[in-house]
């Protein structure tokens, strides 16, 4: 990849992270129109019809194998559970808190899962990072000011549960080694849609009359921008630039989630969320050996 193309792709990665950050704002707006299962169904519908052409253009097509299909089905179940708590947390809480708390907790929880169940060795540096991450999370929750009842509110509990299920999804997805991540995602969304239609959603009974341009703008943003575009750019980035280089862009997601929540939702973000987010991002950097600044060759 030439320097010019690399800079263009870096810009695309920033837009992708902005899309992921915006999804928290989109979910908050959509929670006033539909329930969590209807949101998942519409999101998946638009994601599938926009992701399919990308698979053809990038020549990924739809090739997979039986193992990956089974894993995609399991991942679909886990994703439904994750999105349920993600949606409910934003509905009853704030997008800024969710974007900061869940986004920073996910890599920390993933590391803990790998250490507990898959034999990943923990060094003194890792233990220090985990302690720092815990302090950061407690600061985001403002544990220093509230009682236990105020800390473990309904929406905080939803966010904490969501941050546990995403690492489970990540580990399941990682077991699919002979299928493109984009193809795997396509089948996962397809399985999710089928499960939603069977158990949770009746498309004919959705409140279409209440869907105005604000609704459609947010559902298309969460599906096309936050899911199809952002996910595609992220996975293509991993293939072109490598996991370590692309991982550094994840640090932008909480920033965009908080900033966009202030701009579009008029949310008030207290200093504890900002300080806690910085602490947890430092912990994530240490745990994953992510280099944010690199020396030019």
SULSULMO-V352859 format. One record per helix or strand. SS is the DSSP state (h for helix, s for strand). FROM is the first residue (numbers start at 1). TO is the last residue. If there is no record, write none. Layout:
SS,FROM,TO ; SS,FROM,TO
//
This chain:
h,3,30 ; h,36,57 ; h,66,92 ; h,95,117 ; h,124,140 ; h,148,151 ; h,154,174 ; h,181,199 ; h,203,205 ; h,208,210 ; h,213,241 ; h,243,265 ; h,271,288
//
